[in-house]
Amino acid sequence: MEKKRWVWILSAVLLVCMPVGIAGAKTNGNKLSEKTMTVGERCTLRWKKAGGVRWKSSSSSVVGVKKKSGGSAVLLAKKKGKAMITASYQGKKYRCKVTVRTENKTNGQGADKEGADGHCSGTSDADAPMLNADMVSLYYRPAAYLNLLPAKSSHKNSFRLKVSGTKKEVKKWELLGEDTYFFTITDDGLVTLKHGTDYTEPCAEVMAKATLTDGRTLTAAVRGYNEVNLYLDSLFQKFADENIRSGMTEKEKADRVAEYIGEISEYEHYSNDWTEIFLRGRGDCLASRYAVEKLCRYIGIKAQGCGSFHEHGKTVVKADGRYYIYTTGFDEPKPRSYMVSETTYRHLADHSGEMGIWMGYFEE
């Protein structure tokens, strides 16, 4: 009896999912059919007499799926491409392959309106607004490093968002989120990354929102990356590939980091930006202590540069369960030397205030 019931349900699905005018639609196995849609077109699929159906698109950027009441879902063709729509019900899965074209190609039987029979709407003037991107990635290159950082044609600093699929105009463009400081957006949808994030922040994220004159809204996620941070990551990875070997203790790795800082940089008075150690090969003792911190953390070792101005070149490192103080940044020709001394948790805790460190970091 259960088997007959599933045969009946499958037959019902085929009836509502088969697109009108497409002859010879495939029904091999549990692939229901093959649909052809145009960008901006909507289509309603229904599973008759079945509630709790789960719908999923293999490529939501090509075909979006919005579940409705009962066993129905609305498809929206967003851009040219292919997607597999999967309907799951009581442990069974059935699929419908959708091909999205950019041009409206009629099938000779006229356009069907979206209605109770579950057929697709094929009207060329369908009002289905959409943005030209769901996710935008932008990149910031500081002017001071334009000659140093490799330029990539795919890394753009700005992107113009556009609305299509409707005759309504955009009333307002705006940016939403905590990182709006990093971006700007114009009245015609041009979003630009104007600042780069710190190294501790992988990227800045906002939501770009377009409000149409009729009140409807469209959104796209926007992420901003700092080219300096990406370049530093590539340098750190190169260091790890060339210097960190399997079987090394954490202490041996930290020693190599301190040695490496002395090899690649010269001492320069009042140059306290740690990134200059790696980007231009120069920096003072304050820069060197944070350079040790950042590179140690990258390879998985807990390290914290001393924040006190008087703790010249000192970085606290926890390696193999023990605590060490590394001193780098000596005013001497490279390869510059470094010093390391072992200490205790109690000593560091007692002097954490004057050293400018937070012991809670090492306990996480």
C-alpha positions in Angstrom: 0.0 0.0 0.0 2.9 2.4 0.9 4.5 1.7 -2.5 1.3 2.6 -4.4 1.0 5.8 -2.4 4.4 7.0 -3.6 3.7 6.1 -7.2 0.6 8.3 -6.9 2.5 11.2 -5.3 5.2 11.0 -8.0 2.6 11.2 -10.7 1.0 14.2 -9.1 4.4 16.0 -9.0 5.0 15.3 -12.6 1.7 16.8 -13.5 2.4 20.1 -11.7 6.1 20.4 -12.5 6.0 19.6 -16.2 6.4 22.9 -18.1 3.8 23.6 -20.8 5.1 23.6 -24.3 8.3 21.7 -23.6 7.9 18.4 -25.4 9.7 15.3 -24.3 10.6 16.4 -20.8 12.7 13.8 -19.1 11.4 11.8 -16.2 14.2 9.3 -15.7 14.6 8.0 -12.1 13.7 10.8 -9.7 14.6 13.6 -12.0 11.2 15.2 -12.6 11.7 17.4 -15.6 13.8 20.0 -17.3 12.6 23.6 -17.3 13.8 26.5 -19.4 13.3 30.0 -17.9 14.4 33.5 -18.8 16.1 36.0 -16.4 13.5 37.7 -14.3 10.9 35.0 -14.8 9.0 33.4 -11.9 7.7 29.9 -11.7 5.5 28.2 -9.1 6.0 24.5 -8.4 3.5 22.6 -6.3 3.5 19.2 -4.7 -0.2 18.3 -4.6 -1.7 17.3 -1.3 1.6 17.4 0.5 2.8 19.8 3.2 6.2 20.1 4.8 8.1 19.8 1.5 11.7 21.1 1.6 12.9 23.0 -1.5 16.5 23.7 -2.4 18.4 25.2 -5.3 21.9 23.9 -6.2 22.8 27.5 -7.3 20.8 30.2 -5.6 22.6 32.9 -7.6 21.1 31.4 -10.8 17.7 30.3 -9.5 16.3 31.4 -6.1 13.7 29.4 -4.3 11.2 30.8 -1.8 9.0 28.3 0.0 5.3 29.1 0.2 2.4 27.5 2.2 1.5 23.8 1.7 3.8 22.0 -0.8 4.6 24.9 -3.1 7.6 27.1 -3.9 8.3 30.0 -6.2 11.4 30.0 -8.4 13.0 33.2 -9.6 15.5 33.1 -12.5 18.3 35.5 -11.5 21.0 35.0 -14.1 22.0 32.8 -17.0 23.1 29.3 -16.0 21.8 26.0 -14.7 20.5 24.9 -11.3 19.0 21.7 -9.9 15.8 22.2 -7.8 15.4 19.5 -5.2 12.1 18.8 -3.4 12.4 16.6 -0.3 9.4 15.0 1.3 9.3 12.2 3.9 12.8 10.9 3.1 12.3 11.0 -0.7 13.9 13.5 -3.1 12.8 14.6 -6.5 14.6 16.9 -8.8 13.9 19.4 -11.6 16.7 20.7 -13.8 16.3 24.4 -14.6 18.2 26.2 -17.4 18.1 30.0 -17.3 18.5 32.0 -20.6 19.0 35.7 -21.0 16.6 36.1 -23.8 12.8 35.2 -23.8 12.3 32.4 -26.3 8.7 31.5 -26.8 7.6 27.9 -27.4 4.7 28.6 -29.8 1.9 28.1 -27.2 2.0 31.5 -25.7 2.8 32.6 -22.2 1.2 31.0 -19.2 0.3 33.0 -16.1 1.4 31.8 -12.7 -1.7 30.1 -11.2 -3.2 27.1 -9.6 -1.8 24.7 -12.1 1.7 25.5 -11.2 2.9 26.5 -14.7 5.6 29.1 -15.2 5.0 32.7 -16.1 6.7 33.6 -19.4 5.6 37.2 -19.8 8.3 39.5 -21.0 7.2 42.4 -18.9 7.1 40.5 -15.6 7.9 42.8 -12.7 10.6 40.9 -10.9 13.3 43.3 -9.6 16.8 41.9 -8.9 20.3 43.2 -8.4 23.2 42.4 -10.7 25.1 40.9 -7.7 24.3 39.0 -4.5 27.9 39.4 -3.1 30.5 42.1 -3.9 34.2 41.9 -2.9 36.2 45.1 -3.0 39.9 45.7 -2.4 41.8 48.7 -0.9 45.4 49.5 -2.0 47.0 52.3 0.1 48.7 54.9 -2.1 52.0 54.4 -0.2 52.2 50.8 -1.4 51.0 51.0 -5.0 54.4 50.1 -6.3 55.0 47.3 -3.8 51.7 45.4 -3.8 51.1 43.4 -7.0 48.1 44.7 -8.9 45.3 42.2 -9.8 42.8 43.1 -12.5 40.1 41.2 -10.7 40.6 43.3 -7.5 38.4 46.3 -7.9 38.0 49.2 -5.5 34.4 50.0 -6.5 31.4 48.3 -8.1 28.2 49.7 -9.5 25.1 47.9 -8.3 22.2 48.0 -10.7 18.5 46.9 -10.5 16.9 45.1 -13.4 13.6 43.3 -14.1 11.4 46.2 -13.2 10.3 49.6 -14.5 10.4 51.1 -11.0 13.3 53.3 -10.1 15.6 53.2 -7.1 14.4 55.8 -4.6 17.4 55.3 -2.2 20.7 53.5 -1.9 22.1 53.0 1.6 24.7 50.9 3.5 23.8 49.0 6.6 26.0 47.4 9.3 28.7 48.2 11.8 31.4 48.7 9.1 29.8 51.4 7.1 32.8 53.7 7.9 34.9 51.8 5.4 32.5 52.3 2.4 30.6 54.9 0.5 27.7 54.5 -1.9 26.4 57.1 -4.4 22.8 57.9 -5.5 23.3 55.7 -8.6 24.6 52.6 -6.7 28.3 52.9 -7.0 29.8 51.4 -3.8 33.5 52.1 -3.0 35.9 50.8 -0.4 37.6 54.0 1.0 39.6 52.5 3.9 41.5 49.3 4.6 40.9 47.2 7.7 43.6 46.5 10.3 45.4 43.2 10.1 43.3 41.8 13.0 40.2 42.3 10.9 40.0 39.9 7.9 37.5 42.2 6.1 34.8 44.8 6.6 31.3 43.8 5.8 28.1 45.8 5.1 24.8 45.3 3.4 24.0 47.5 0.4 20.2 48.2 0.2 18.2 49.6 -2.7 14.7 50.9 -1.9 12.4 51.2 -4.9 9.8 53.9 -5.4 7.1 51.4 -4.5 8.7 50.5 -1.2 10.2 47.1 -2.2 13.9 46.6 -1.2 16.8 44.6 -2.6 20.1 43.8 -0.8 23.6 42.7 -1.6 26.4 41.7 0.8 29.6 43.8 0.3 33.0 42.8 1.7 36.1 45.0 1.8 39.7 43.6 1.9 42.9 45.4 2.6 45.6 44.5 0.0 48.3 45.0 2.6 46.8 42.3 4.8 46.5 39.9 1.9 50.2 40.6 1.0 51.3 40.0 4.6 49.5 36.7 4.7 51.3 35.6 1.6 54.7 36.6 3.1 53.8 34.8 6.4 52.8 31.7 4.5 56.1 31.8 2.6 58.0 32.0 5.8 56.1 29.1 7.2 56.7 27.0 4.1 60.4 27.7 4.1 61.2 27.7 7.8 58.7 25.6 9.8 59.3 21.9 9.7 57.5 18.9 11.1 58.8 17.9 14.5 60.0 21.4 15.6 59.1 22.4 19.1 57.2 25.6 19.6 60.3 27.1 21.2 62.3 26.3 18.1 59.7 27.9 15.9 59.7 31.1 18.1 63.5 31.2 17.9 63.3 31.1 14.1 60.7 33.9 14.1 62.9 36.2 16.2 66.0 35.4 14.1 64.0 36.1 10.9 63.0 39.5 12.1 66.6 40.4 12.5 67.5 39.0 9.1 65.0 41.0 7.0 65.0 44.4 8.7 67.2 47.4 9.5 66.8 49.6 12.6 65.1 52.9 11.9 64.3 55.5 14.6 60.7 56.5 15.1 59.4 53.9 12.6 57.0 52.0 15.0 54.6 50.5 12.4 55.2 46.7 12.6 54.0 46.2 9.0 57.1 48.2 7.8 59.3 45.4 9.1 57.9 43.1 6.4 56.9 45.6 3.7 60.0 47.9 3.6 62.5 46.0 5.8 62.9 48.7 8.5 61.5 49.6 11.9 62.4 50.4 15.5 62.2 48.2 18.6 58.5 48.9 19.1 57.8 47.7 15.5 59.9 44.6 16.0 58.1 43.4 19.1 54.7 43.4 17.3 56.2 41.8 14.2 57.3 38.9 16.4 53.8 38.8 17.9 52.0 38.7 14.5 54.3 36.1 12.9 54.2 33.8 15.9 50.4 33.9 16.0 50.2 33.2 12.3 52.1 29.9 12.8 50.0 29.0 15.9 52.1 30.2 18.8 50.7 32.5 21.5 52.6 35.7 21.6 52.0 39.3 22.9 54.1 42.3 22.3 54.6 44.4 25.5 52.5 47.6 25.2 54.6 49.6 27.6 56.8 52.1 25.8 59.7 51.3 28.1 59.7 47.5 27.4 62.0 48.0 24.4 61.6 45.2 21.8 60.1 42.7 24.3 57.5 40.1 23.3 56.1 37.5 25.7 55.8 34.1 24.1 54.1 30.9 25.4 55.8 27.9 23.9 55.6 24.3 24.9 53.7 25.3 28.1 56.5 27.7 29.2 56.8 31.4 29.1 59.6 33.4 27.4 60.5 37.0 26.8 62.0 37.7 23.4 63.9 40.9 22.9 64.4 42.1 19.3 64.9 45.3 17.4 68.5 46.1 18.4 70.1 49.1 16.7 72.7 47.2 14.8 73.4 46.2 11.1 71.4 43.1 9.9 71.3 40.3 10.5 70.5 41.7 13.9 70.6 39.6 17.0 67.9 38.8 19.5 67.7 37.7 23.2 65.5 35.2 24.9 65.0 34.5 28.6 62.6 32.2 30.3 60.2 33.5 32.9 57.2 32.4 34.9 53.5 32.9 34.8 53.6 34.4 38.3 56.3 36.9 37.4 54.3 38.0 34.3 51.1 38.3 36.2 52.7 40.4 38.9 54.2 42.8 36.4 51.6 42.7 33.6 50.5 46.2 34.3 53.9 47.8 33.9 54.7 45.6 31.0 51.5 46.3 29.1 50.3 42.8 28.6 47.0 40.9 29.4 47.5 37.5 30.9 44.0 36.4 30.1 45.1 36.0 26.4 47.5 33.2 27.4 44.7 31.4 29.3 42.2 31.3 26.5 
